[in-house]
Amino acid sequence: MLSHNFAAGCALLACLSLAAAQAPAPQPPPSAALPATPAAAGAPSPGAAATRESLLIGPGDLLHVSFLREPELDQHIRVLDSGDIVLALAGRISVKGLAPAAAALRIADRYRDGGFLLHPVVTVFVEEYATETVTVLGQVRHPGNVHLESPRTLIDVLALAGGLTEVADRHIVIQRGGPQGERLHVFLSNGADAALNANIVVRPGDTVLVPRAGIVYVLGDVARPGGYPMQNDSRMTVLQAIALASGASKTASEKHVRLVRNVDGITQSINLPLRDMERGRQPDVPLRADDILYVPFSLARNISLGIAGITAAASSALIYATH
């Protein structure tokens, strides 16, 4: 009887052990879960983070490098032309093109690897950017340097320079800062919605050049002879130019209108059928910068002008801004 009970007890213990072995291991509560490493969580590396910074450290910048619990190592130091800084104990460290956070990590690694500090905690703050200005040149009200501490849109930068002049071209060139800077050709539309939606960003250290718009000259027997900037998307046709000059006079000889154009250094004179263009029998002709339209007077008041005379008249013509 005793042996029978002992055998049953052994069998029960064996069953309990087998069940415990097959049971899943207990999982820690959510609060006890280990934090994911930066690589597992998909966190960007210091270099990737630096590329998203609006302003990176460059030559001439003034940095404040501070050390937690080591105030005697704090320094206010300016970045050399080579992009290096010289720190106590650690020596030269390259920080050019780095974000302040990435530069702090590089400095901490140098002090740790060099055996100067066991657990360095470094902070880098840019006290003064040497490239915090944008140079705006050309057809703006106040050309020169514009103070800019962070990236701004092209419209903002032009506004800080006083806005465009009345003869400004809408094809604007932006030269990015640095020896290898990218050159952007931007068209700033006359349309308000298109201009506001362009979203072109100008950064400190960039150069913005606003060229002068091309001029088309309308001379002769028109109501308002003079030069007219090609401001509407930098395009203009013969009929548009005549309209800007308030039209040909009643005494004008519209059958003998001439287009004077310089082609590869050679001045050419082209006859235009203005009356047929106005009536839709001939297509309108697009014009180029520096083209001259000459509308002659009627036979009773005709003044015969050669190409040289027309070109000379254009050089002294008034320039009218279109609005």
C-alpha positions as CSV (number, residue, x, y, z in Angstrom):
1,M,0.0,0.0,0.0
2,L,2.8,2.4,0.9
3,S,4.7,1.6,-2.2
4,H,1.6,2.2,-4.3
5,N,1.1,5.7,-2.8
6,F,4.7,6.5,-3.3
7,A,4.5,5.5,-7.0
8,A,1.4,7.7,-7.5
9,G,3.1,10.6,-5.9
10,C,6.1,10.3,-8.2
11,A,3.9,10.2,-11.2
12,L,2.1,13.4,-10.1
13,L,5.4,15.2,-9.6
14,A,6.5,14.1,-13.0
15,C,3.3,15.5,-14.6
16,L,3.7,18.8,-12.9
17,S,7.3,19.1,-14.0
18,L,6.4,18.4,-17.6
19,A,3.6,21.0,-17.6
20,A,6.0,23.6,-16.1
21,A,8.6,22.9,-18.8
22,Q,6.0,23.3,-21.6
23,A,4.5,26.6,-20.2
24,P,5.6,29.8,-22.0
25,A,8.2,31.9,-20.2
26,P,6.6,34.9,-18.4
27,Q,6.9,38.2,-20.3
28,P,8.0,41.4,-18.5
29,P,5.4,44.1,-18.1
30,P,5.4,46.9,-20.7
31,S,7.0,49.3,-18.2
32,A,9.9,47.0,-17.8
33,A,10.6,46.6,-21.6
34,L,14.1,47.5,-22.6
35,P,14.5,50.7,-24.7
36,A,15.3,50.2,-28.3
37,T,18.8,51.1,-29.4
38,P,19.1,54.0,-31.9
39,A,19.9,51.6,-34.7
40,A,16.9,49.4,-34.0
41,A,14.5,52.3,-33.6
42,G,15.7,53.8,-36.9
43,A,17.2,56.9,-35.3
44,P,19.4,58.9,-37.6
45,S,23.1,59.0,-37.2
46,P,24.7,62.3,-36.1
47,G,25.8,62.9,-39.7
48,A,22.2,62.5,-40.9
49,A,20.9,64.8,-38.3
50,A,23.5,67.4,-39.3
51,T,22.2,67.4,-42.9
52,R,18.8,68.5,-41.6
53,E,20.2,71.5,-39.7
54,S,19.5,74.8,-41.4
55,L,22.9,76.3,-40.4
56,L,26.1,74.2,-40.2
57,I,29.3,75.3,-38.6
58,G,31.7,77.0,-40.9
59,P,35.0,79.0,-40.9
60,G,34.8,82.2,-38.8
61,D,31.9,81.0,-36.6
62,L,32.3,81.7,-32.9
63,L,31.6,78.6,-30.7
64,H,31.0,78.2,-27.0
65,V,32.2,74.7,-26.1
66,S,31.2,73.7,-22.5
67,F,31.8,70.5,-20.4
68,L,29.5,69.2,-17.8
69,R,31.3,69.1,-14.4
70,E,34.5,70.3,-16.0
71,P,34.1,74.1,-16.3
72,E,37.8,74.7,-16.5
73,L,37.7,73.2,-20.0
74,D,35.0,75.6,-21.3
75,Q,36.1,77.7,-24.2
76,H,34.9,80.4,-26.5
77,I,36.7,79.7,-29.7
78,R,36.4,80.8,-33.3
79,V,36.6,78.2,-36.2
80,L,39.7,78.6,-38.3
81,D,39.7,78.9,-42.1
82,S,40.6,75.2,-42.3
83,G,37.4,74.4,-40.4
84,D,39.3,73.3,-37.3
85,I,39.1,74.4,-33.7
86,V,42.0,74.0,-31.2
87,L,40.8,72.8,-27.7
88,A,42.7,72.4,-24.5
89,L,44.3,68.9,-24.2
90,A,42.5,67.6,-27.3
91,G,44.2,69.8,-29.8
92,R,42.8,70.4,-33.3
93,I,39.4,69.0,-34.2
94,S,37.6,69.5,-37.5
95,V,34.0,70.8,-37.1
96,K,33.4,72.3,-40.5
97,G,30.0,71.3,-42.0
98,L,28.8,69.8,-38.7
99,A,25.6,70.7,-36.8
100,P,26.4,71.8,-33.2
101,A,25.1,68.5,-31.8
102,A,27.3,66.5,-34.1
103,A,30.3,68.7,-33.3
104,A,29.7,68.1,-29.6
105,L,29.7,64.3,-30.1
106,R,33.0,64.5,-32.0
107,I,34.6,66.6,-29.3
108,A,33.4,64.2,-26.6
109,D,34.8,61.2,-28.5
110,R,38.2,62.9,-28.8
111,Y,38.4,63.5,-25.0
112,R,37.2,60.0,-24.3
113,D,39.5,58.3,-26.8
114,G,42.4,60.4,-25.7
115,G,41.9,59.4,-22.0
116,F,41.4,62.9,-20.9
117,L,37.9,62.3,-19.5
118,L,36.1,59.1,-18.7
119,H,32.5,60.3,-19.4
120,P,32.6,63.6,-21.2
121,V,29.4,65.5,-21.7
122,V,29.9,68.3,-24.2
123,T,27.6,71.0,-25.5
124,V,28.4,73.2,-28.5
125,F,26.6,76.5,-29.0
126,V,27.2,78.8,-32.0
127,E,27.4,82.3,-30.5
128,E,28.0,84.0,-33.8
129,Y,27.7,82.8,-37.4
130,A,30.2,84.4,-39.8
131,T,27.9,83.6,-42.7
132,E,24.7,85.1,-41.3
133,T,24.3,87.6,-44.2
134,V,22.9,87.3,-47.7
135,T,24.2,89.5,-50.5
136,V,21.5,90.8,-52.7
137,L,22.7,92.5,-55.9
138,G,21.1,93.9,-59.0
139,Q,17.7,95.4,-59.5
140,V,16.5,95.8,-55.9
141,R,15.8,99.0,-54.0
142,H,18.6,98.6,-51.5
143,P,21.3,96.3,-52.8
144,G,23.9,95.0,-50.4
145,N,24.1,92.6,-47.4
146,V,20.9,91.5,-45.6
147,H,21.2,90.2,-42.1
148,L,19.8,86.7,-41.9
149,E,20.1,84.3,-39.0
150,S,18.0,81.5,-40.4
151,P,16.8,80.4,-43.9
152,R,14.0,82.6,-45.3
153,T,12.0,82.5,-48.5
154,L,13.2,84.4,-51.6
155,I,10.2,86.8,-51.3
156,D,11.2,87.6,-47.7
157,V,14.8,88.3,-48.7
158,L,13.8,90.5,-51.6
159,A,11.4,92.4,-49.2
160,L,14.3,93.0,-46.8
161,A,16.3,94.4,-49.7
162,G,13.5,96.9,-50.4
163,G,11.8,94.9,-53.1
164,L,12.3,94.7,-56.9
165,T,12.8,97.8,-59.0
166,E,10.4,98.6,-61.9
167,V,12.9,97.2,-64.4
168,A,13.8,94.0,-62.6
169,D,13.9,90.7,-64.5
170,R,11.9,87.9,-63.0
171,H,14.7,85.3,-63.7
172,I,16.7,85.4,-60.5
173,V,20.0,83.7,-59.8
174,I,20.9,82.3,-56.3
175,Q,24.5,81.3,-55.7
176,R,24.7,79.0,-52.6
177,G,27.4,79.8,-50.1
178,G,30.8,78.0,-50.1
179,P,33.3,77.2,-52.9
180,Q,31.3,74.3,-54.2
181,G,27.9,76.1,-53.8
182,E,25.1,75.2,-56.1
183,R,23.8,77.8,-58.6
184,L,20.0,78.0,-58.9
185,H,18.1,79.8,-61.6
186,V,14.7,80.8,-60.2
187,F,11.7,82.3,-62.0
188,L,9.6,84.5,-59.7
189,S,6.2,84.8,-61.4
190,N,4.2,88.0,-61.6
191,G,1.2,86.0,-60.4
192,A,0.7,86.3,-56.6
193,D,-0.3,82.7,-56.0
194,A,2.5,81.2,-58.1
195,A,5.1,83.5,-56.4
196,L,3.9,82.6,-52.9
197,N,3.8,78.9,-53.7
198,A,7.3,78.9,-55.2
199,N,8.8,78.2,-51.7
200,I,12.4,78.9,-52.7
201,V,14.6,79.1,-49.6
202,V,17.6,81.4,-49.3
203,R,20.2,80.6,-46.7
204,P,22.8,82.7,-44.9
205,G,25.9,82.9,-47.0
206,D,24.0,82.9,-50.3
207,T,24.2,85.5,-53.0
208,V,21.0,86.7,-54.8
209,L,21.4,88.4,-58.2
210,V,18.4,90.2,-59.7
211,P,19.3,91.1,-63.3
212,R,17.8,93.9,-65.3
213,A,14.8,93.0,-67.5
214,G,15.2,93.0,-71.2
215,I,14.0,96.3,-72.8
216,V,12.0,96.6,-76.0
217,Y,12.0,100.0,-77.6
218,V,8.9,101.4,-79.5
219,L,9.8,104.6,-81.5
220,G,8.3,106.7,-84.2
221,D,4.7,107.8,-84.6
222,V,3.2,106.2,-81.4
223,A,1.5,108.0,-78.5
224,R,4.2,107.2,-76.0
225,P,7.6,106.3,-77.6
226,G,10.2,104.8,-75.3
227,G,11.6,101.6,-73.8
228,Y,9.4,99.0,-72.1
229,P,10.8,96.2,-69.8
230,M,9.8,92.7,-70.6
231,Q,8.3,92.1,-67.2
232,N,5.3,89.8,-67.9
233,D,7.1,86.4,-67.7
234,S,9.9,88.1,-69.6
235,R,7.9,87.8,-72.8
236,M,6.5,90.4,-75.2
237,T,5.1,90.5,-78.7
238,V,4.8,93.2,-81.3
239,L,1.2,94.0,-80.5
240,Q,1.8,94.0,-76.8
241,A,4.7,96.5,-77.3
242,I,2.5,98.7,-79.5
243,A,-0.2,98.6,-76.8
244,L,2.2,99.6,-74.1
245,A,3.2,102.6,-76.2
246,S,-0.5,103.5,-76.3
247,G,-0.9,102.5,-79.9
248,A,0.1,103.9,-83.2
249,S,-1.1,107.4,-84.0
250,K,-3.7,108.1,-86.7
251,T,-1.0,109.6,-88.9
252,A,1.3,106.6,-88.6
253,S,2.2,104.5,-91.7
254,E,1.4,101.0,-90.4
255,K,2.4,99.4,-93.6
256,H,6.0,100.2,-93.2
257,V,6.7,99.3,-89.6
258,R,10.3,98.0,-89.1
259,L,11.8,95.7,-86.5
260,V,15.5,96.5,-85.9
261,R,17.3,93.5,-84.2
262,N,20.9,92.7,-83.4
263,V,21.7,89.1,-84.5
264,D,25.2,87.9,-83.7
265,G,26.6,91.4,-83.8
266,I,24.9,92.3,-87.0
267,T,22.0,94.8,-87.0
268,Q,19.1,93.7,-89.2
269,S,15.9,95.5,-90.3
270,I,12.8,93.4,-90.8
271,N,9.5,94.8,-92.3
272,L,6.4,94.0,-90.2
273,P,2.8,93.9,-91.5
274,L,1.4,95.7,-88.4
275,R,-2.0,96.3,-89.9
276,D,-2.4,92.6,-90.8
277,M,-1.3,91.6,-87.3
278,E,-3.9,93.9,-85.8
279,R,-6.6,92.3,-87.9
280,G,-5.5,88.8,-87.3
281,R,-4.4,88.1,-90.9
282,Q,-0.8,87.6,-89.8
283,P,0.5,86.0,-86.6
284,D,1.9,88.2,-83.8
285,V,5.7,88.2,-83.6
286,P,7.5,87.6,-80.3
287,L,10.2,90.1,-79.5
288,R,13.6,89.8,-77.9
289,A,15.5,92.0,-75.5
290,D,16.9,95.1,-77.1
291,D,14.6,94.9,-80.1
292,I,13.5,98.2,-81.6
293,L,10.1,98.7,-83.2
294,Y,10.0,101.8,-85.5
295,V,6.6,103.0,-86.6
296,P,7.1,105.6,-89.4
297,F,5.1,108.8,-89.8
298,S,2.7,109.2,-92.7
299,L,4.0,110.2,-96.1
300,A,3.2,113.9,-95.4
301,R,5.4,113.9,-92.2
302,N,7.7,111.1,-93.1
303,I,11.2,111.3,-91.7
304,S,13.4,108.8,-93.3
305,L,15.6,107.2,-90.6
306,G,18.2,104.6,-91.3
307,I,19.2,101.8,-88.9
308,A,21.9,103.9,-87.4
309,G,19.4,106.7,-86.7
310,I,16.9,104.4,-85.2
311,T,19.5,102.8,-82.9
312,A,20.7,106.2,-81.8
313,A,17.2,107.3,-81.0
314,A,16.7,104.1,-78.8
315,S,19.8,104.9,-76.8
316,S,18.3,108.1,-75.5
317,A,14.7,106.9,-75.2
318,L,12.9,107.1,-71.9
319,I,12.3,103.8,-70.0
320,Y,8.7,103.3,-68.8
321,A,7.9,100.7,-66.2
322,T,4.9,98.5,-66.8
323,H,2.5,97.8,-63.9
